[in-house]
Amino acid sequence: MMLQTTEQRLKRIAYVTTTILFISWLIDYIDRLVITLALPSIGKQFHLNSVEEGAIMSIFFFTYAICQIPGGILADRFGAKKTMTVAMTAWSVFTALTGAAGNYVVLMIVRFFFGVSEGIFPGASMKAIAERTSQKARLTANGTMVASNSLGSALAPLIAAPAIAAVGWQHSFYWVAGLGIIMAVVLWFGLPKQTVTSIQGESTASHREYAGEHLSPAQVLRKGVMWKFFLMFMGMDIAAWGLVSWVPSYLMTQKHLSLSGAGVLTSIPFFAGTISTILGGWLFDKYFYRRHRWLIVPSMVLAGLFLFLMLSSNSLHEFIVYETIGAFCIYMAFQPIMGLPMRILSSKILGVGSAIVNFGGQVGGVLSPIVMGALVGSVSYQAAFGFLVFGVLLAAACSLWIPQSPEHFDTVISGNEVSQSLS
């Protein structure tokens, strides 16, 4: 009876933790994506060209990216809960200040610090999951949490477009900032305490319970295998963030859709991505835990095919259909890319370890809007969307370069293998 009670308590803690972090991430994504729907209005008000518009998004991604690893280190040193609460409060303030920006220079400064404050959140959130769930449940909990990414990408246009149309782009930022402040309070008072039992109570039947327990954050940063995961996630997010950043503008400027119409169509592919994120995590757990490239490579190749069909399509209907299938394939690889480090790394170093991988995704987020903006301005939207195909092919290639089994990953991360050849 006592064992059952303990198991029930751990499940409840995992459920509450995952729910709070899911909603926190959802607000995170809504806050950052309002800008994509507001961008045409901002560009018109401040008389910006396409490269300058792309730079507004890229400066966020730049600081968001470079703060991933510092955020993971802060979480490992000061605790995940404190780091996340400070981050959410700060980014909500800078969300509000985005609406108050009176010119382009001020807007760029605000988005710079908005990226800093959001950048320290991801590593801390993944550490919080690891501290409050069993090793077996880590990936399921993390998969549920990060499904909020694609769901946020789907909901943001549906929320932002009517808000911008009703109250203007400035006031829409004030409203979403208020949601962040409320959630920061919920996070501080509602997140369960770290459950040591859930971390240390695993069966010792596995070859090694947690990888890298003896490593310091500096040693993790020197592990080449982690930077291979960095490159793989970068390729995937070049495609994911390229779709988020430039499809709304394409639909409004090239297909002459209204703001509301663009918002609805923009959301469809990311509802598909929400489903495939969860499905990809389940498939990884069930069938591909020891051979994740078998899931990543087909997903990325198919994504590349449908993105190519999207950029060469002539009708709006075909564009949205191909984009939706492409997004489904892209997000199918999300959890398999994150899965091995999330499941195997010790929670002592998971903050910095997961931050390295996530850093790659955010570098992709920096590159994609600005490169696509340059291609839109100098060549065409078709050339810009062609850059997304490069991203998914990079992710597929990198998956052939990293360890496949938990044992091999453990050996490599622990420094007991000279050669990091493919298993």
Sequence and secondary structure as in RCSB ss.txt:
>XXXX:A:sequence
MMLQTTEQRLKRIAYVTTTILFISWLIDYIDRLVITLALPSIGKQFHLNSVEEGAIMSIFFFTYAICQIPGGILA
DRFGAKKTMTVAMTAWSVFTALTGAAGNYVVLMIVRFFFGVSEGIFPGASMKAIAERTSQKARLTANGTMVASNS
LGSALAPLIAAPAIAAVGWQHSFYWVAGLGIIMAVVLWFGLPKQTVTSIQGESTASHREYAGEHLSPAQVLRKGV
MWKFFLMFMGMDIAAWGLVSWVPSYLMTQKHLSLSGAGVLTSIPFFAGTISTILGGWLFDKYFYRRHRWLIVPSM
VLAGLFLFLMLSSNSLHEFIVYETIGAFCIYMAFQPIMGLPMRILSSKILGVGSAIVNFGGQVGGVLSPIVMGAL
VGSVSYQAAFGFLVFGVLLAAACSLWIPQSPEHFDTVISGNEVSQSLS
>XXXX:A:secstr
 HHHHHHHHHHHHHHHHHHHHHHHHHHHHHHHHHHHHHHHHHHHHHT  HHHHHHHHHHHHHHHHHTHHHHHHHH
HHH HHHHHHHHHHHHHHHHHHHHH  SHHHHHHHHHHHHHHHHTHHHHHHHHHHHHS HHHHHHHHHHHHHHHH
HHHHHHHHHHHHHHHHHHHHHHHHHHHHHHHHHHHHHHHHS    HHHHH S TTSS SSBTTT  HHHHHT HH
HHHHHHHHHHHHHHHHHHHHHHHHHHHHTS   HHHHHHHHHHHHHHHHHHHHHHHHHIIIIITT THHHHHHHH
HHHHHHHHHHHT  SHHHHHHHHHHHHHHHHHTHHHHHHHHHHHB TTTHHHHHHHHHHHHHHHHHHHHHHHHHH
HHHT HHHHHHHHHHHHHHHHHHHTTS  SHHHHHHHHTT  S     
